[in-house]
Amino acid sequence: LEIRNKIIIRDDGCDLGISRRKIEGHAYIHHIKPITKEQILNRDPCILDPNNLISTSYLTHKAIHYGNKDLLFPNDTKLW
């Protein structure tokens, strides 16, 4: 929880997946470089590396993971 809060504060409550739009509602923390199940099980330090984490909105997070730009707001054209 501590790293989550630090990332949200660092990112100024903005969605860094798209043009620094302020996040309204719950913020999601996204791993820029995907992590593996093995890294989670082995508690690899990269999981909590702030250089690999950004704040995103729910819709941006879904768009990144499912590769669907249609989930974004109408004026957003830049993904991650």
C-alpha positions as CSV (number, residue, x, y, z in Angstrom):
1,L,0.0,0.0,0.0
2,E,2.9,2.4,0.8
3,I,4.4,2.1,-2.7
4,R,1.0,2.6,-4.3
5,N,0.5,5.8,-2.4
6,K,4.0,7.0,-3.3
7,I,3.4,6.3,-7.0
8,I,0.1,8.2,-7.0
9,I,1.7,11.2,-5.2
10,R,4.7,11.1,-7.6
11,D,2.4,11.1,-10.6
12,D,0.3,13.9,-9.1
13,G,-2.9,11.9,-9.3
14,C,-2.6,11.8,-13.1
15,D,-3.1,9.0,-15.6
16,L,0.4,8.6,-17.1
17,G,-0.9,6.1,-19.6
18,I,-2.5,9.0,-21.5
19,S,-1.7,12.7,-21.6
20,R,-1.5,13.2,-17.8
21,R,-5.3,13.4,-17.3
22,K,-6.3,13.7,-13.7
23,I,-7.7,10.4,-12.4
24,E,-11.2,10.6,-11.1
25,G,-12.1,7.7,-8.8
26,H,-9.8,4.8,-8.0
27,A,-6.2,4.9,-9.3
28,Y,-4.7,1.7,-10.7
29,I,-0.9,1.1,-10.5
30,H,0.4,-0.4,-13.7
31,H,3.7,-2.2,-14.3
32,I,5.3,-0.7,-17.4
33,K,7.3,-3.8,-18.0
34,P,5.0,-6.8,-17.3
35,I,5.9,-9.0,-14.4
36,T,5.7,-12.8,-14.4
37,K,4.1,-15.2,-12.0
38,E,7.5,-16.4,-11.0
39,Q,8.6,-12.9,-10.1
40,I,5.6,-12.6,-7.8
41,L,6.2,-16.0,-6.2
42,N,9.9,-15.2,-5.7
43,R,9.1,-11.7,-4.4
44,D,11.4,-10.2,-7.0
45,P,12.2,-6.5,-6.1
46,C,11.2,-5.4,-9.6
47,I,7.6,-5.8,-8.5
48,L,7.9,-2.7,-6.3
49,D,10.4,-0.8,-8.5
50,P,9.0,2.8,-8.8
51,N,10.7,3.1,-12.2
52,N,8.5,0.3,-13.5
53,L,5.2,1.7,-12.1
54,I,2.8,4.4,-13.2
55,S,-0.7,5.5,-12.1
56,T,-3.5,4.9,-14.5
57,S,-7.3,5.1,-14.5
58,Y,-9.4,1.9,-14.7
59,L,-10.2,2.4,-18.4
60,T,-6.6,3.1,-19.3
61,H,-5.5,0.0,-17.4
62,K,-8.0,-2.1,-19.2
63,A,-7.0,-0.6,-22.6
64,I,-3.3,-1.4,-22.0
65,H,-4.0,-5.0,-20.9
66,Y,-6.6,-5.8,-23.6
67,G,-5.0,-3.6,-26.3
68,N,-8.3,-1.8,-27.0
69,K,-8.1,1.9,-27.5
70,D,-11.9,2.1,-27.7
71,L,-12.0,1.8,-23.9
72,L,-10.4,5.2,-23.6
73,F,-12.0,8.6,-23.5
74,P,-12.9,10.0,-26.9
75,N,-10.1,12.5,-27.1
76,D,-7.3,10.2,-25.9
77,T,-5.1,9.0,-28.7
78,K,-1.9,8.1,-27.0
79,L,-1.5,4.8,-25.2
80,W,1.4,4.2,-22.9
